């Protein structure tokens, strides 16, 4: 509406601004209850995206008060894609500051979401907030957990998932750091990682097609033809009708 834009608002941000500004970092969660339970557990540098992804408007607002953004979203495919989009948003949003915003990820353990953990074990949530990791490290770990890095097919799937992200890194030292981390997971050389990233990014290395096996046709499910119906009828007459 004219009064409310979800892509511009952060639930709880105004109320907890003092603590957020003091810590120079913010934990972004998905919903209102995540924020309420976190604040009751004395985690006060928190705000809610209200189910939305991080937007350029969010980044511009947060750049005024924090140096670090910690995403604590659901660890499903939607949460992973939201993390990837957040990296792109922060990199492509013009922010007038000397150092760029740092994006980190806080995977939720011990519950289905921050609200669940904060309500059942407030101390655990307070400790968990201290264990966030860089966004790129999170994506590398997730890709290697979802695909088997010990197999050729797993290595290929991991490379095709991460190559676009690694190719967009502009800082050489940062790029080399994550290349080395990925090389350790895949147990290959950094040079091979570098070559594949360039080849995939420039589309010189085609993604292997996955051949689908032909579906098994159940003969019994086929619609009978008139010929087969006549053959069955003649067989029935020959076996059941008595002859004179």
VMD Tcl script that draws the C-alpha trace (Angstrom):
set ca {
  {0.00 0.00 0.00}
  {1.00 3.65 0.01}
  {1.76 3.34 3.74}
  {3.47 -0.04 3.93}
  {6.10 -1.70 1.73}
  {7.42 -5.03 2.96}
  {10.62 -4.63 0.96}
  {11.45 -1.45 2.89}
  {10.36 -2.34 6.43}
  {12.10 -4.36 9.16}
  {9.98 -5.55 12.05}
  {11.37 -4.42 15.42}
  {14.13 -2.31 13.90}
  {12.94 1.01 15.34}
  {12.31 -0.46 18.80}
  {15.72 -2.18 19.00}
  {17.73 0.43 17.09}
  {19.79 1.51 20.10}
  {21.15 -2.00 20.70}
  {21.67 -2.58 16.98}
  {23.64 0.65 16.65}
  {25.74 -0.18 19.72}
  {26.73 -3.62 18.44}
  {27.22 -2.49 14.83}
  {25.57 -5.72 13.67}
  {22.08 -7.09 13.22}
  {20.54 -10.57 13.13}
  {17.86 -10.73 10.43}
  {15.17 -13.36 10.97}
  {12.05 -14.14 8.98}
  {9.02 -13.39 11.14}
  {7.60 -11.39 14.00}
  {7.69 -14.22 16.54}
  {11.39 -14.79 15.83}
  {12.02 -11.18 16.85}
  {9.76 -11.27 19.91}
  {11.23 -14.51 21.28}
  {14.79 -13.32 20.57}
  {14.26 -10.08 22.46}
  {12.75 -12.00 25.39}
  {15.90 -14.16 25.34}
  {17.97 -10.93 25.56}
  {19.18 -11.05 21.96}
  {18.32 -7.45 21.18}
  {20.22 -6.72 17.95}
  {17.57 -8.41 15.82}
  {14.91 -7.47 13.26}
  {12.46 -9.33 11.05}
  {12.30 -9.45 7.27}
  {8.65 -10.52 7.56}
  {9.15 -13.45 5.22}
  {10.70 -11.27 2.54}
  {14.16 -11.45 1.04}
  {16.80 -8.84 1.78}
  {16.31 -5.91 -0.58}
  {18.44 -2.99 -1.71}
  {16.25 -0.69 0.42}
  {16.98 -2.83 3.49}
  {20.71 -2.71 2.76}
  {20.69 1.08 2.41}
  {18.91 1.49 5.76}
  {21.18 -0.97 7.58}
  {24.36 0.55 6.14}
  {23.71 3.63 8.28}
  {24.00 1.72 11.55}
  {25.76 -1.66 11.14}
  {28.89 -3.18 9.69}
  {27.64 -6.78 9.74}
  {24.38 -8.41 8.68}
  {23.70 -11.91 10.02}
  {21.00 -13.87 8.19}
  {19.22 -16.51 10.26}
  {16.68 -17.93 7.83}
  {15.18 -21.38 7.38}
  {17.75 -23.93 6.24}
  {15.63 -25.09 3.30}
  {16.08 -24.44 -0.41}
  {14.20 -21.14 -0.13}
  {16.50 -19.97 2.66}
  {19.59 -20.92 0.67}
  {18.33 -19.04 -2.40}
  {17.53 -16.04 -0.19}
  {21.15 -16.10 1.05}
  {22.45 -16.13 -2.54}
  {20.21 -13.20 -3.44}
  {21.34 -11.30 -0.34}
  {24.98 -11.61 -1.46}
  {24.05 -10.14 -4.83}
  {21.99 -7.35 -3.23}
  {24.81 -6.24 -0.93}
  {27.39 -6.36 -3.71}
  {25.24 -4.43 -6.19}
  {23.67 -1.83 -3.88}
  {25.52 1.50 -3.98}
  {26.37 2.38 -0.38}
  {28.42 5.46 0.49}
  {30.83 3.99 3.04}
  {34.52 3.13 3.21}
  {34.11 -0.62 3.88}
  {31.38 -2.87 2.45}
  {28.77 -4.56 4.59}
  {29.80 -8.01 5.80}
  {27.20 -10.70 5.24}
  {27.19 -13.70 7.57}
  {24.82 -16.65 8.06}
  {23.59 -18.23 11.26}
  {22.23 -21.76 10.67}
  {19.59 -22.65 13.24}
  {20.24 -25.81 15.27}
  {18.24 -27.19 18.17}
  {14.91 -26.07 16.72}
  {13.02 -25.37 13.51}
  {13.55 -21.59 13.66}
  {14.92 -18.84 15.96}
  {11.56 -18.52 17.70}
  {11.57 -22.22 18.61}
  {15.14 -22.16 19.95}
  {14.75 -18.86 21.83}
  {11.56 -20.03 23.57}
  {12.75 -23.51 24.55}
  {16.36 -22.62 25.44}
  {17.13 -18.88 25.62}
  {20.74 -19.50 26.67}
  {21.34 -21.74 23.67}
  {20.02 -19.03 21.35}
  {22.30 -16.42 22.93}
  {25.29 -18.70 22.40}
  {24.22 -19.71 18.91}
  {24.12 -16.08 17.77}
  {27.88 -15.91 18.41}
  {28.61 -18.72 15.94}
  {27.68 -17.17 12.59}
  {29.86 -17.86 9.54}
  {30.62 -15.91 6.33}
  {27.90 -16.28 3.73}
  {30.24 -17.85 1.14}
  {31.45 -20.43 3.65}
  {27.84 -21.31 4.44}
  {27.03 -21.84 0.77}
  {30.14 -23.98 0.23}
  {29.33 -26.13 3.26}
  {25.70 -26.48 2.22}
  {26.57 -27.47 -1.35}
  {29.05 -30.08 -0.10}
  {26.51 -31.46 2.36}
  {23.78 -31.74 -0.26}
  {26.08 -33.40 -2.81}
  {28.71 -36.08 -2.21}
  {32.13 -34.40 -2.65}
  {33.79 -37.82 -2.77}
  {32.20 -38.71 -6.12}
  {32.75 -37.30 -9.59}
  {29.05 -36.50 -10.01}
  {28.97 -34.80 -6.62}
  {32.03 -32.67 -7.41}
  {30.50 -31.62 -10.73}
  {27.19 -30.63 -9.12}
  {29.00 -28.61 -6.45}
  {31.10 -26.76 -9.00}
  {28.09 -25.82 -11.13}
  {26.29 -24.50 -8.06}
  {29.19 -22.44 -6.69}
  {31.08 -21.32 -9.80}
  {28.76 -18.37 -10.57}
  {29.22 -17.03 -7.03}
  {32.99 -17.46 -7.01}
  {33.38 -15.87 -10.44}
  {31.70 -12.67 -9.20}
  {34.22 -12.09 -6.41}
  {36.23 -8.97 -7.12}
  {38.75 -9.14 -4.26}
  {41.62 -11.47 -5.17}
  {42.50 -12.42 -1.58}
  {38.88 -13.21 -0.70}
  {38.49 -15.20 -3.91}
  {41.63 -17.24 -3.25}
  {40.51 -17.94 0.34}
  {37.23 -19.52 -0.76}
  {38.87 -21.31 -3.68}
  {41.19 -22.97 -1.16}
  {38.28 -23.82 1.13}
  {36.36 -25.45 -1.72}
  {39.50 -27.29 -2.87}
  {39.80 -28.79 0.62}
  {36.20 -30.02 0.54}
  {36.60 -31.55 -2.93}
  {40.20 -32.72 -2.35}
  {41.44 -31.24 -5.59}
  {43.96 -28.52 -6.41}
  {43.10 -24.83 -6.27}
  {44.28 -24.51 -9.87}
  {41.62 -26.98 -11.01}
  {38.96 -25.07 -9.08}
  {40.09 -21.83 -10.74}
  {40.00 -23.36 -14.22}
  {36.52 -24.81 -13.76}
  {35.15 -21.56 -12.33}
  {36.38 -19.64 -15.38}
  {35.12 -22.28 -17.81}
  {31.67 -22.50 -16.24}
  {31.34 -18.72 -15.89}
  {32.19 -18.22 -19.57}
  {30.07 -21.23 -20.60}
  {33.05 -22.98 -22.12}
  {32.31 -26.01 -19.96}
  {28.84 -27.33 -20.68}
  {26.76 -28.77 -17.89}
  {26.42 -32.53 -18.38}
  {22.94 -33.52 -19.42}
  {21.11 -35.98 -17.27}
  {19.74 -38.77 -19.43}
  {16.33 -39.89 -18.36}
  {15.69 -43.60 -18.51}
  {12.85 -44.68 -20.74}
  {9.67 -45.25 -18.77}
  {8.70 -48.85 -18.21}
  {5.55 -49.61 -20.12}
  {3.11 -51.85 -18.37}
  {1.61 -54.04 -21.09}
  {-1.37 -54.85 -18.93}
  {-2.21 -51.13 -18.75}
  {-2.35 -50.77 -22.55}
  {-5.73 -50.13 -24.04}
  {-6.73 -53.35 -25.87}
  {-7.04 -53.15 -29.65}
  {-9.98 -54.60 -31.54}
  {-7.74 -57.40 -32.84}
  {-6.69 -58.39 -29.32}
  {-10.31 -58.25 -28.13}
  {-11.38 -60.58 -30.95}
  {-8.52 -62.96 -30.20}
  {-9.52 -63.14 -26.53}
  {-13.17 -63.67 -27.48}
  {-12.30 -66.53 -29.87}
  {-10.10 -68.10 -27.20}
  {-12.98 -67.90 -24.76}
  {-15.37 -69.59 -27.24}
  {-12.85 -72.35 -27.95}
  {-12.32 -73.15 -24.27}
  {-15.83 -72.63 -22.85}
  {-18.50 -73.29 -25.47}
  {-19.34 -77.03 -25.80}
  {-19.30 -78.53 -29.26}
  {-22.14 -80.76 -30.57}
}
mol new
graphics top color blue
foreach p $ca { graphics top sphere $p radius 0.5 }
foreach p [lrange $ca 0 end-1] q [lrange $ca 1 end] { graphics top cylinder $p $q radius 0.2 }
display resetview
